[in-house]
């Protein structure tokens, strides 16, 4: 794409198009999704933070989880695990490691017996990513205990100011250690299984079937149902995605991070009290669904609406596909010849359409899935706490010397 054409755009439009282009060039789901999900999850939480502890632990959790989920796969999968587990493969088979397992199974490649177990071993070694997402929720609890000396969620969320209970601190601390040790044990099992499959898989039909189930569950379980096959392959495969021969984070791996990491969220929140658990129960399913799908669903619906309205006809194709920013110049030249106009005029028109199609769903998702959910969840937490407080009886502590009979105390149990 010509730099000169970009420079003809107004600064807001220019910045928008450059951001969209960066997203489209980003490797796999890494950089763009890190920015998108951090904007969706962390920024609203920071705006609605209820205390210093609330702000600090959310920043710790969202930034570390985002870095682990979106940047570790390319390092661990492509730079480390791929080199270790594919050492004994010949050059041809090594190149096939970056080919999606779904395609290898379709092609019935003769090298599958060797390649699929290696790919499964790489995928299992990458289970450290969702398991780390699970453990980070418990590290977050320990972080807040250590730095802010706070374990009671009512204080963290500024629902009330109560004296910190040592027993609560011990419960949170022990729960965190249990969660962390469980994650270590789970990953040890995954890594051990991966090593076994890599070593024995080529000569074991059973391990080859296990490899296919790990890498392409839809192809293995739903051979005669295309819709289910494609769905499970997309969202539940642990296979890496491929970007120009490099292994990158896949949609299925992202789903595993949400599901397994979500268990850590629930466990760590339950350790800190009922209100923390209920807030997580309200917010996590919505945010988790968004993290997996991004703004894809809304964008698809938005494109359908624009098509029905007769808008963006030069950009949106018959199957609702839209060209990348890099292709806009080429399309602008064709339109300029067809319409007898200047290239920069057509380019500006296409840039506006691209910004509309990609930008509106993106901003809407951050606004609704981020700020709205964060604000409403905080409001509901305060509402639930207030309702429970109304049901708690008030105890009146009388002097020990009081001669009031014991049965009189029942008259002092009143509602706030």
C-alpha positions in Angstrom: 0.0 0.0 0.0 1.3 3.4 -1.0 2.5 5.7 1.8 1.4 8.7 -0.3 -2.2 7.5 -0.4 -2.3 7.0 3.3 -1.0 10.5 3.8 -3.8 11.9 1.8 -6.3 10.8 4.6 -7.3 13.0 7.5 -5.3 12.2 10.7 -8.2 10.4 12.5 -8.9 8.2 9.5 -5.2 7.7 8.8 -4.6 6.5 12.4 -7.7 4.2 12.2 -6.5 2.6 9.0 -3.0 2.2 10.3 -4.3 0.4 13.4 -6.5 -1.9 11.3 -3.6 -2.7 9.0 -1.4 -3.5 12.0 -4.1 -5.9 13.3 -4.3 -7.7 9.9 -0.5 -8.0 9.7 -0.2 -9.3 13.3 1.0 -12.8 13.7 -1.8 -15.2 14.6 -4.0 -13.9 17.4 -1.1 -12.2 19.3 -0.6 -8.5 19.2 -4.0 -7.3 18.0 -5.9 -9.5 20.4 -3.7 -8.5 23.3 -4.5 -4.9 22.7 -8.2 -5.6 22.1 -8.7 -7.8 25.2 -6.6 -5.6 27.4 -8.7 -2.7 26.3 -11.9 -4.7 26.9 -10.9 -6.2 30.3 -8.4 -4.0 32.0 -9.3 -0.4 31.0 -12.9 -0.7 32.2 -11.8 -2.4 35.5 -9.3 0.4 36.0 -12.0 3.1 35.4 -14.4 1.3 37.8 -11.7 0.3 40.4 -13.0 0.4 43.9 -9.7 0.6 45.8 -6.0 0.6 45.3 -5.9 -3.2 45.9 -8.7 -3.7 43.3 -6.9 -1.7 40.7 -3.5 -3.3 41.4 -4.7 -6.9 41.3 -6.7 -6.4 38.2 -3.7 -4.8 36.4 -1.5 -7.7 37.6 -3.9 -10.3 36.5 -5.0 -8.9 33.1 -1.5 -7.9 32.0 0.3 -11.1 33.0 -2.5 -13.3 31.6 -2.6 -11.4 28.4 1.2 -11.7 28.0 1.1 -15.4 28.7 -1.9 -16.2 26.4 -1.0 -14.0 23.5 2.8 -14.0 23.3 4.0 -17.2 24.9 2.5 -19.6 22.2 4.8 -18.3 19.5 7.8 -18.6 21.7 7.1 -21.9 23.3 5.4 -23.6 20.4 7.5 -22.5 17.5 10.9 -21.7 19.0 11.1 -24.4 21.7 8.7 -27.3 21.6 8.8 -27.6 17.8 12.6 -27.9 17.7 12.7 -30.4 20.6 9.9 -32.8 19.4 10.6 -32.7 15.7 14.4 -33.5 15.9 14.0 -37.0 14.6 11.7 -36.1 11.7 13.1 -35.8 8.2 13.1 -32.4 6.5 9.8 -33.1 4.6 8.0 -34.2 7.8 9.4 -31.2 9.7 7.8 -28.8 7.3 4.4 -30.6 7.8 4.5 -29.8 11.5 3.2 -26.3 10.6 0.4 -27.7 8.6 -3.0 -27.8 10.5 -3.8 -31.3 11.6 -7.3 -31.0 10.0 -5.6 -30.7 6.6 -3.2 -33.6 7.2 -6.0 -35.9 8.1 -8.0 -34.9 5.0 -5.0 -35.5 2.8 -4.3 -38.9 4.5 -0.6 -38.1 4.2 1.7 -41.1 4.6 3.8 -39.1 7.0 0.9 -38.6 9.4 1.9 -41.5 11.6 5.1 -39.6 12.5 3.9 -36.0 12.2 0.6 -36.1 14.2 2.2 -37.5 17.4 4.8 -34.8 17.2 2.2 -32.2 16.7 0.2 -33.6 19.7 3.3 -33.5 21.8 3.8 -29.8 20.9 0.2 -29.1 21.7 0.4 -30.8 25.1 3.6 -29.0 26.0 1.7 -25.7 25.3 -0.9 -26.6 27.9 1.3 -24.7 30.2 -0.4 -21.6 28.8 -4.0 -22.3 29.9 -2.7 -23.9 33.1 -0.7 -20.8 33.8 -3.8 -18.7 33.3 -5.5 -20.9 35.9 -2.6 -20.5 38.4 -2.4 -16.7 37.9 -5.7 -16.1 39.7 -4.2 -17.7 42.8 -1.0 -15.7 42.4 -3.2 -12.6 42.3 -4.7 -13.5 45.7 -1.2 -14.0 47.2 -0.1 -10.7 45.6 -3.0 -8.8 47.3 -2.3 -10.5 50.6 1.4 -9.7 50.5 1.2 -6.1 49.2 -2.1 -4.8 50.7 -2.5 -7.3 53.7 -6.0 -7.8 52.4 -7.9 -11.1 51.9 -11.5 -10.0 52.5 -13.2 -9.1 49.2 -15.6 -6.8 51.0 -12.6 -4.6 51.8 -11.0 -5.0 48.3 -14.3 -4.0 46.6 -14.8 -1.2 49.2 -18.2 -2.7 50.2 -17.5 -2.1 53.8 -14.5 -1.5 56.1 -14.1 -4.5 58.3 -11.1 -5.7 60.3 -9.1 -8.3 58.3 -9.5 -11.7 59.8 -6.4 -13.9 60.2 -8.5 -17.0 59.6 -9.6 -15.6 56.2 -6.0 -14.8 55.3 -5.0 -18.4 56.0 -7.9 -19.7 54.0 -7.0 -17.6 51.0 -3.3 -18.5 51.4 -3.9 -22.2 51.6 -6.4 -22.1 48.7 -3.8 -20.3 46.6 -1.1 -22.9 47.3 -3.5 -25.7 46.6 -4.4 -24.2 43.2 -0.8 -23.5 42.3 0.3 -27.1 43.2 -2.6 -28.5 41.3 -1.6 -26.6 38.2 2.0 -27.9 38.5 0.7 -31.4 38.8 -1.6 -31.0 35.8 1.1 -29.6 33.6 3.5 -32.4 34.7 0.9 -34.9 33.5 0.4 -33.0 30.2 4.2 -32.8 29.5 4.7 -36.4 30.4 1.9 -37.5 28.1 3.4 -35.4 25.3 6.8 -36.9 25.7 5.3 -40.4 25.6 3.2 -39.7 22.5 6.2 -38.2 20.7 8.4 -41.2 21.5 5.9 -44.1 21.0 3.2 -42.5 18.8 4.6 -43.4 15.4 4.3 -47.1 16.2 1.1 -47.1 18.2 -2.3 -46.9 16.6 -3.8 -46.1 20.0 -1.5 -43.1 20.5 -2.1 -42.0 16.9 -5.9 -41.9 17.6 -5.3 -39.9 20.8 -3.2 -37.5 18.8 -6.0 -37.0 16.3 -8.4 -36.4 19.1 -6.2 -33.8 20.7 -5.5 -32.0 17.4 -8.8 -32.4 15.5 -11.6 -33.6 17.8 -14.3 -32.7 15.3 -12.7 -34.9 12.6 -12.4 -37.7 15.1 -15.8 -37.6 16.7 -18.1 -36.2 14.0 -17.0 -37.7 10.7 -20.5 -37.6 9.3 -21.6 -34.2 10.6 -19.9 -31.4 8.9 -21.3 -28.6 11.1 -20.3 -30.2 14.4 -17.0 -31.3 12.9 -16.0 -27.8 11.9 -17.3 -26.3 15.2 -15.3 -28.7 17.4 -12.2 -28.4 15.2 -12.3 -24.6 15.4 -13.0 -24.2 19.1 -11.7 -27.3 20.9 -8.6 -28.3 18.9 -5.3 -27.9 20.8 -3.4 -27.7 17.6 -1.4 -24.5 16.8 -2.5 -22.2 14.0 0.0 -21.6 11.2 1.1 -18.2 10.0 3.6 -18.4 7.1 5.0 -21.7 8.4 5.2 -20.5 12.0 3.2 -21.9 14.9 0.9 -19.3 16.5 -2.0 -19.2 18.9 -5.2 -20.9 17.6 -8.8 -20.3 18.4 -9.0 -23.7 20.1 -6.1 -22.9 22.3 -7.7 -19.6 23.2 -10.9 -21.5 24.2 -8.8 -23.8 26.5 -7.3 -20.7 28.1 -10.8 -19.3 28.8 -12.2 -22.5 30.1 -9.3 -23.7 32.2 -8.4 -20.1 33.3 -12.0 -19.6 34.2 -11.8 -22.5 36.7 -8.9 -20.7 38.4 -11.0 -17.5 38.5 -13.9 -19.3 40.2 -11.7 -21.1 42.7 -9.7 -18.1 43.7 -12.8 -15.9 44.0 -14.6 -18.5 46.1 -11.7 -18.4 48.6 -12.3 -14.7 49.2 -16.0 -14.9 50.0 -19.4 -15.2 48.5 -19.5 -11.7 46.9 -16.3 -12.3 45.0 -17.6 -15.6 43.6 -21.0 -14.2 42.6 -19.3 -11.2 40.8 -17.1 -13.7 38.9 -20.1 -15.8 38.1 -21.8 -12.8 36.6 -18.9 -11.4 34.6 -16.8 -14.3 33.5 -19.2 -16.1 31.1 -19.9 -12.9 29.2 -16.3 -11.8 29.0 -15.1 -15.3 28.3 -17.5 -15.6 25.3 -16.2 -12.3 24.0 -12.5 -13.2 24.4 -13.1 -16.4 22.3 -15.2 -14.8 19.6 -13.8 -11.2 19.7 -16.0 -8.8 17.7 -16.5 -11.4 14.9 -20.2 -12.1 15.6 -21.1 -8.4 15.8 -19.0 -7.6 12.8 -20.8 -10.3 10.7 -24.2 -8.9 11.7 -23.1 -5.4 11.1 -22.0 -6.3 7.6 -25.3 -7.9 6.8 -27.1 -4.8 8.0 -24.9 -2.5 5.8 -25.4 -4.8 2.8 -29.2 -4.7 3.2 -29.0 -0.9 3.4 -26.9 -0.8 0.2 -23.8 0.6 2.0 -20.2 -0.2 1.4 -20.9 -2.1 -1.8 -17.4 -1.5 -3.1 -15.9 -3.2 0.0 -18.2 -6.0 1.2 -18.2 -9.1 -0.9 -21.1 -11.6 -1.6 -20.0 -13.8 1.3 -19.5 -10.8 3.6 -15.8 -10.9 3.1 -13.8 -7.6 3.1 -10.3 -7.0 1.6 -7.3 -6.3 3.8 -6.1 -2.7 4.0 -3.1 -3.7 1.8 -5.6 -4.4 -1.0 -7.4 -1.1 -0.9 -4.9 0.7 -3.3 -5.4 -2.0 -5.9 -9.2 -1.8 -5.7 -9.0 2.0 -5.7 -7.1 2.0 -9.0 -9.7 -0.2 -10.6 -12.6 1.9 -9.4 -10.8 5.1 -10.6 -10.6 3.7 -14.1 -14.2 2.4 -14.0 -15.7 5.7 -12.6 -13.3 8.1 -14.3 -12.2 9.5 -10.9 -8.9 10.1 -9.1 -7.3 7.2 -7.2 -7.0 9.1 -4.0 -10.7 9.9 -4.1 -11.6 6.2 -4.4 -9.0 5.3 -1.8 -10.5 7.7 0.7 -13.9 6.3 0.1 -12.7 2.7 0.6 -10.7 3.7 3.7 -13.9 5.2 5.3 -15.8 2.1 4.5 -13.0 -0.1 6.0 -12.9 2.0 9.1 -16.7 1.7 9.5 -16.9 -2.0 8.9 -13.9 -2.9 11.2 -14.0 0.0 13.7 -17.7 0.1 14.7 -17.9 -3.5 15.9 -14.5 -3.1 17.6 -15.5 0.0 19.6 -19.0 -1.4 20.3 -17.5 -4.6 21.7 -15.1 -2.7 24.0 -17.9 -0.3 25.1 -20.5 -3.0 25.8 -18.4 -6.0 26.7 -15.9 -3.9 28.7 -17.3 -0.8 30.3 -21.0 -1.9 30.5 -20.2 -5.4 32.0 -17.6 -4.0 34.4 -19.9 -1.2 35.6 -23.0 -3.4 35.9 -21.1 -6.2 37.7 -19.7 -3.7 40.3 -23.2 -2.3 40.7 -24.8 -5.7 41.2 -22.1 -6.7 43.7 -22.9 -3.6 45.8 -26.6 -4.3 45.5 -26.3 -7.9 46.6 -24.1 -6.9 49.6 -26.6 -4.3 50.7 -29.5 -6.8 50.5 -27.6 -9.3 52.5 -26.6 -6.6 55.1 -30.3 -5.9 55.6 -30.9 -9.5 56.6 -28.2 -9.6 59.2 -29.4 -9.2 62.7 -27.8 -6.5 64.9 -26.3 -7.8 68.1 -26.4 -5.5 71.1 -23.5 -6.3 73.5 -24.7 -5.7 77.1 -22.3 -5.4 80.1 -21.5 -8.6 81.8 -22.9 -7.3 85.0 -26.4 -6.9 83.4 -29.1 -8.7 85.3 -31.4 -9.0 82.3 -32.6 -12.5 81.8 -31.2 -14.5 78.9 -34.6 -14.9 77.2 -34.8 -11.1 76.8 -32.0 -11.2 74.2 -34.4 -12.4 71.6 -36.1 -9.0 71.6 -32.9 -7.4 70.4 -32.6 -9.2 67.1 -33.8 -6.6 64.8 -33.5 -5.9 61.1 -31.4 -3.1 59.9 
